[in-house]
């Protein structure tokens, strides 16, 4: 009698495992949204034009944690917007100009 009950329980477990293994996955379609564009408000002293079509925005370290760098943006004429292209650590240039071949006055 015990063997019969054990067989029924094991058969039930086997059937459950087979059903779970071959159960089709539930597909969830998440809505595709575009990446939000940050809104930047600048004062006159926080950005500068480095070259035609290239600007630098002073990073105060609030969001990146790196104070003393410029965020560089290149103007894309065909898209009529600025694209981020990299950073420039301006504090390093100001504090150690001779390291970068910039002559200093003595």
C-alpha positions in Angstrom: 0.0 0.0 0.0 2.8 2.4 0.9 4.5 1.7 -2.4 1.4 2.5 -4.4 0.9 5.9 -2.6 4.6 6.7 -3.2 4.3 5.9 -6.9 1.2 8.1 -7.2 3.0 11.0 -5.5 6.2 10.6 -7.6 4.1 10.3 -10.8 2.3 13.6 -9.9 5.6 15.3 -9.3 6.9 14.0 -12.7 3.8 15.3 -14.5 4.1 18.7 -12.8 7.8 19.0 -13.8 7.1 18.0 -17.4 4.3 20.6 -17.6 6.5 23.3 -16.2 9.4 22.4 -18.5 7.3 22.6 -21.7 5.0 25.5 -20.7 5.3 28.3 -23.2 6.9 31.5 -21.9 4.6 34.4 -21.2 5.7 37.2 -23.5 5.5 40.7 -22.1 5.7 43.6 -24.5 7.1 46.6 -22.8 6.4 49.9 -24.5 9.4 51.4 -26.3 10.0 54.9 -25.3 12.8 57.2 -26.4 15.5 58.1 -23.9 14.6 61.3 -22.1 16.6 64.4 -23.1 17.9 66.3 -20.2 17.0 69.9 -19.9 20.1 72.1 -19.3 19.8 75.7 -18.1 23.1 77.6 -18.3 24.4 80.9 -17.0 26.8 82.8 -19.2 29.9 81.8 -17.3 29.2 78.0 -17.4 29.9 77.4 -21.1 32.3 78.5 -23.8 32.8 78.1 -27.5 36.1 76.2 -28.1 35.9 76.2 -31.9 33.3 76.7 -34.5 30.6 74.1 -33.8 32.3 72.9 -30.6 31.3 74.1 -27.1 32.3 73.1 -23.6 30.0 73.2 -20.6 31.6 73.5 -17.2 30.9 70.5 -14.9 30.7 71.5 -11.3 30.7 67.8 -10.2 27.0 67.7 -9.1 26.1 64.8 -11.3 29.4 63.3 -12.4 31.4 63.7 -9.2 34.4 65.1 -11.3 34.8 68.8 -10.6 37.0 70.7 -12.9 36.1 69.3 -16.3 34.4 70.5 -19.5 31.8 68.4 -21.2 32.4 68.8 -24.9 29.6 69.0 -27.4 29.9 69.0 -31.2 27.2 70.7 -33.3 25.6 68.3 -35.9 24.6 70.5 -38.8 22.3 67.9 -40.4 20.5 67.1 -37.1 20.5 70.7 -35.8 21.6 69.6 -32.3 24.7 69.2 -30.2 26.1 65.7 -29.6 28.2 64.8 -26.6 31.8 63.9 -27.7 33.8 63.7 -24.5 35.4 65.6 -21.6 38.4 67.8 -21.0 40.0 68.1 -17.5 40.7 71.8 -17.5 41.9 72.0 -13.9 44.9 69.8 -14.9 45.8 72.1 -17.7 45.5 75.2 -15.4 47.5 73.7 -12.5 50.2 72.0 -14.6 50.6 73.8 -17.9 54.2 72.9 -18.4 53.2 69.2 -18.4 51.3 69.9 -21.6 53.9 72.0 -23.3 52.3 75.3 -22.4 55.0 77.9 -21.5 54.6 79.7 -18.2 55.8 83.1 -17.1 58.3 83.3 -14.4 
